[in-house]
Amino acid sequence: MRIQTILNKVQKFQSFVYGEARLVDEFPRPALEVELRPRGNSLAVCSGCGCKRPGYDVLSVRRFEFVPFWGMLVFFLYARRRVDCPTCGVKAEALPWAEGKHRLTTTYAWFLAGWAKRLSWTEVAQAFHTSWHHVFESVKMAVEWGRRHVDLEAVTAIGIDEMQWSRGHHYVTVVYEITAGRRRLLWVGPKRTAKTLLGFFRWLGKERTKRIQFVCSDMWRAYLKVVAKKASQAIHVLDRFHIMSMMSKAIDKVRAEEAKELKARGLEPVLKGSRWWFLKRPEHLTARQAGNLKEVLKYNLRTVRSYLLKEGFQFFWEYVSPYWASRFLDRWCSRVMRSRIEPMKKVARSLRSHRELILNWFRARKAISAGVVEGLNNKAKLATRKAYGFRTYDALETVLYHTLGNLPEPDYAHAFL
């Protein structure tokens, strides 16, 4: 079977035919070069307006990289025509196998983008004997196409969070769709300000925003303010994950301060090495940690009282009725305010100030959870590690959309994957 027959089977171009194919010796491995030429009497297509126009002249031959065959690099050779367009002037013709001035064929770019979901960008570049930059450009092309064709009509629940992407205070705001059965990244914006989140709602549009029924976020003031302004019709849920995380941080602060006090007073260091005894859920403790915690709970320490307050709060999530849940929340906050443990009192004041948003968790019938958001955030962090080499926000945004955006792809006769 001839090379031209195989290429026509997997990648046929209208108005173009495959010519001579030859094997050339290149370092570090041989390459296959295949000539392409226009069909007789066919007119070139203007790259500006997309109309067929008469020819002007012919440029020099260029090589376009195609999907490798049998471990060999494959290149298309073509002398591009220029057209004399009455609308656009003299323009280079549009090619069906490549966009603009790119040297990679569109098919090969989609091939690399597909493998970039499975392997790190560096591994893809090494496996297919190309450069990291080519992989990045391929992924960027796939993301841009997918973002232009993404379906946003059925979005009814979103989760908003921030993610640190570089050393220092470099954050991005991420918005996920957490509709049942459809979880994906919708939007990424630089920083974690109110202006950033406003950008998401402008991108989504007023009509689609009105269809949002549930919003899940943490207590970041900028997010609360924007959601109240732009999606007031939605039930805004402050999830248990963020609340319990806040309590754990308070307990850890109490423990650290009290451990220093015991050491300074020369008392028995009963809290030494106890951090995870108090931060883990009881069912996740090892046998040794559970035994040590049981011994420490015998002492009348602020850390112990804080831990018991936190564990007592777990009953809050067992309620079904928002009314009875609110009664429990009020009693628990009153009890904490009498405890004279400042970090825990700070938690109680925060819960009181966000009381209605916390109770929305019950009004949403516990169907919306930020646990989904945190799970997607963990995948996002893994994706950034797999894209070794990114240094800019642009590259970060590209890898997040590509990995978590569940973006559509065009239909091809042969997927090469």
DALINPE-V580935 format. One record per pair of residues at least 4 apart in sequence whose C-alpha atoms are under 7 Angstrom apart, sorted by the first residue. I is the first residue (numbers start at 1). J is the second residue. D is the distance in whole Angstrom. If there is no record, write none. Layout:
# DALINPE-V580935
((I;J;D) (I;J;D))
This chain:
# DALINPE-V580935
((1;5;7) (2;6;7) (3;7;6) (4;8;6) (4;18;6) (5;9;6) (6;10;6) (7;11;5) (7;12;7) (8;12;5) (10;413;7) (10;414;6) (13;96;7) (15;38;6) (15;39;5) (15;42;6) (16;36;7) (16;37;6) (16;38;4) (16;39;5) (17;36;6) (17;37;6) (17;38;6) (17;39;6) (18;34;7) (18;35;6) (18;36;5) (18;37;7) (19;34;7) (19;35;5) (19;36;6) (19;37;7) (20;34;6) (20;35;5) (21;32;7) (21;33;6) (21;34;4) (21;35;6) (22;32;6) (22;33;5) (22;34;7) (23;30;7) (23;31;6) (23;32;5) (23;33;6) (24;30;6) (24;31;5) (24;32;6) (25;29;7) (25;30;4) (25;31;6) (26;30;5) (26;31;6) (29;72;7) (30;72;6) (31;72;5) (31;73;5) (31;74;6) (32;72;7) (32;73;6) (32;74;5) (32;75;6) (33;74;6) (33;75;5) (33;76;6) (33;77;7) (34;75;6) (34;76;5) (34;77;6) (35;76;6) (35;77;5) (35;78;6) (36;76;7) (36;77;6) (36;78;5) (37;78;7) (38;42;7) (43;52;6) (43;53;6) (43;54;6) (44;52;6) (44;53;6) (44;54;7) (44;55;7) (44;83;7) (44;93;6) (45;50;6) (45;51;5) (45;52;4) (45;53;6) (45;93;5) (45;94;6) (46;50;5) (46;51;5) (46;52;6) (46;53;6) (46;83;6) (46;85;7) (46;91;6) (46;92;7) (46;93;5) (46;94;6) (47;91;7) (47;92;6) (47;93;5) (47;94;4) (48;88;6) (53;83;6) (53;84;6) (53;85;6) (54;83;6) (54;84;6) (55;81;7) (55;82;6) (55;83;4) (55;84;6) (56;82;5) (56;83;5) (56;84;5) (57;81;6) (57;82;5) (58;79;6) (58;80;6) (58;81;4) (58;82;6) (59;79;6) (59;80;5) (59;81;6) (60;79;5) (60;80;7) (61;77;6) (61;78;5) (61;79;4) (61;80;7) (62;77;6) (62;78;6) (62;79;6) (63;75;6) (63;76;6) (63;77;5) (63;78;7) (63;103;7) (64;75;5) (64;76;5) (64;77;7) (64;103;5) (64;104;5) (64;105;6) (65;74;6) (65;75;5) (65;76;6) (65;103;6) (65;104;5) (65;105;6) (66;74;5) (66;75;6) (66;76;7) (66;104;7) (66;105;6) (66;108;5) (67;74;6) (67;108;5) (68;72;5) (68;73;5) (68;74;5) (69;73;7) (69;74;7) (80;93;7) (81;92;6) (81;93;6) (82;90;7) (82;91;5) (82;92;4) (82;93;5) (83;90;6) (83;91;5) (83;92;6) (83;93;6) (84;89;6) (84;90;5) (84;91;7) (85;89;5) (85;90;6) (95;99;7) (97;105;5) (97;106;6) (98;102;6) (98;104;7) (98;105;5) (98;106;5) (99;106;7) (104;108;6) (104;109;6) (105;109;6) (106;110;6) (107;111;6) (108;112;6) (109;113;6) (109;138;5) (110;114;6) (110;138;6) (110;142;7) (111;115;7) (111;416;7) (111;417;7) (112;116;6) (112;135;6) (112;138;6) (113;117;7) (113;135;7) (113;138;6) (113;139;5) (113;142;7) (115;119;6) (115;124;7) (116;120;6) (116;121;6) (116;124;6) (117;403;6) (119;123;6) (119;124;6) (120;124;6) (120;386;4) (120;387;5) (120;388;7) (121;125;6) (121;132;6) (121;135;6) (121;386;7) (121;387;5) (121;388;7) (122;126;6) (122;132;6) (122;388;7) (123;127;6) (124;128;6) (125;129;6) (125;130;5) (125;131;5) (125;132;5) (125;135;6) (126;130;7) (130;134;7) (131;135;7) (132;136;6) (133;137;6) (134;138;6) (135;139;6) (136;140;6) (137;141;6) (138;142;6) (139;143;6) (139;402;7) (140;144;6) (140;398;6) (141;145;6) (142;146;6) (143;147;6) (143;398;7) (143;401;6) (143;402;6) (144;148;6) (145;149;7) (146;150;6) (146;407;5) (146;408;5) (146;409;6) (147;407;7) (149;408;7) (150;407;6) (150;408;6) (153;208;7) (155;177;7) (155;179;7) (155;212;7) (156;179;6) (156;211;6) (156;212;4) (156;213;5) (156;214;7) (157;177;6) (157;178;5) (157;179;5) (157;212;6) (157;213;6) (157;214;5) (157;215;6) (158;175;7) (158;176;5) (158;177;5) (158;178;5) (158;214;6) (158;215;5) (158;216;6) (159;175;6) (159;176;5) (159;177;6) (159;178;6) (159;215;6) (159;216;5) (159;217;6) (159;370;7) (159;373;6) (160;174;6) (160;175;5) (160;176;7) (160;216;6) (160;217;5) (161;173;6) (161;174;6) (161;175;7) (161;217;6) (161;218;7) (162;171;6) (162;172;6) (162;173;4) (162;174;6) (162;192;6) (163;171;5) (163;172;5) (163;173;6) (164;170;6) (164;171;4) (164;172;6) (165;170;6) (165;171;6) (166;170;5) (170;191;7) (171;190;7) (171;191;5) (171;192;6) (172;188;7) (172;189;6) (172;190;5) (172;191;5) (172;192;6) (173;188;6) (173;189;5) (173;190;6) (173;191;6) (173;192;5) (174;187;6) (174;188;5) (174;189;7) (175;185;6) (175;186;6) (175;187;5) (175;188;7) (176;183;7) (176;184;6) (176;185;4) (176;186;5) (176;373;7) (177;182;7) (177;183;5) (177;184;5) (177;185;6) (177;186;6) (178;182;6) (178;183;5) (179;183;6) (184;404;6) (184;405;5) (184;406;6) (185;401;7) (185;404;5) (185;405;4) (186;405;6) (187;200;7) (188;397;7) (189;196;6) (190;196;7) (191;196;7) (192;196;6) (193;197;7) (193;222;6) (194;198;6) (194;222;5) (194;223;6) (194;226;6) (195;199;6) (197;201;7) (197;223;7) (197;226;7) (198;202;6) (198;226;7) (199;203;6) (200;204;6) (201;205;6) (201;209;7) (204;208;6) (204;209;6) (205;209;6) (206;210;6) (207;211;7) (209;231;7) (210;231;7) (212;234;6) (213;234;4) (213;235;6) (214;234;5) (214;235;5) (214;236;6) (215;234;6) (215;235;6) (215;236;5) (215;237;6) (216;236;6) (216;237;5) (216;238;6) (216;239;7) (216;370;6) (217;237;7) (217;238;6) (218;238;6) (218;242;6) (219;224;7) (220;224;6) (221;225;6) (222;226;6) (223;227;6) (224;228;6) (225;229;6) (226;230;6) (227;231;5) (227;232;7) (228;232;5) (235;360;6) (236;357;6) (236;360;6) (237;357;6) (237;358;6) (237;360;5) (237;361;5) (238;357;6) (238;358;5) (238;361;7) (239;243;7) (239;361;7) (239;369;6) (239;370;6) (240;244;6) (241;245;6) (241;370;6) (241;371;6) (242;246;6) (243;247;6) (244;248;6) (245;249;6) (246;250;6) (247;251;6) (247;310;7) (247;347;7) (248;252;6) (248;279;6) (249;253;6) (250;254;6) (250;343;5) (250;344;6) (251;255;6) (251;303;6) (251;306;6) (251;307;7) (252;256;6) (252;275;7) (253;257;6) (254;258;6) (254;302;7) (254;303;6) (254;343;7) (255;259;6) (255;303;5) (256;260;6) (257;261;6) (258;262;6) (259;263;6) (259;269;7) (259;271;6) (259;272;7) (260;264;6) (261;265;6) (262;266;6) (262;267;5) (262;268;7) (262;269;6) (263;267;6) (263;269;6) (270;296;7) (274;278;7) (275;279;6) (276;280;6) (277;289;6) (277;293;6) (278;307;6) (280;284;6) (280;285;6) (281;285;7) (285;289;6) (285;290;6) (286;290;6) (287;291;6) (288;292;6) (289;293;6) (290;294;6) (291;295;7) (292;296;6) (293;297;6) (297;304;6) (300;304;7) (301;305;6) (302;306;6) (302;341;7) (303;307;6) (304;308;6) (305;309;6) (306;310;6) (306;344;7) (307;311;6) (308;312;6) (309;313;6) (310;314;7) (316;325;6) (316;328;7) (319;324;7) (319;325;6) (320;362;6) (321;325;6) (321;362;7) (322;326;6) (322;359;6) (322;362;6) (322;363;7) (323;327;6) (324;328;6) (325;329;6) (326;330;6) (326;359;7) (327;331;6) (328;332;6) (329;333;6) (330;334;6) (331;335;6) (332;336;6) (333;337;6) (333;348;5) (334;338;7) (335;339;7) (336;344;7) (336;345;6) (336;348;7) (337;345;5) (341;345;6) (342;346;6) (343;347;7) (344;348;6) (345;349;6) (346;350;6) (347;351;6) (348;352;6) (349;353;6) (350;354;6) (351;355;6) (354;358;6) (355;359;6) (356;360;6) (359;363;7) (360;364;6) (361;365;7) (361;366;6) (362;366;6) (364;368;7) (370;374;6) (371;375;6) (372;376;6) (373;377;6) (374;378;6) (375;379;7) (376;380;6) (377;381;6) (378;382;6) (379;383;6) (380;384;6) (380;400;6) (381;385;7) (382;386;6) (383;387;6) (383;399;7) (383;400;7) (383;403;7) (384;396;7) (384;399;7) (387;399;7) (390;395;6) (390;396;7) (392;396;7) (393;397;6) (394;398;6) (395;399;6) (396;400;6) (397;401;6) (398;402;6) (399;403;6) (400;404;6) (401;405;4))
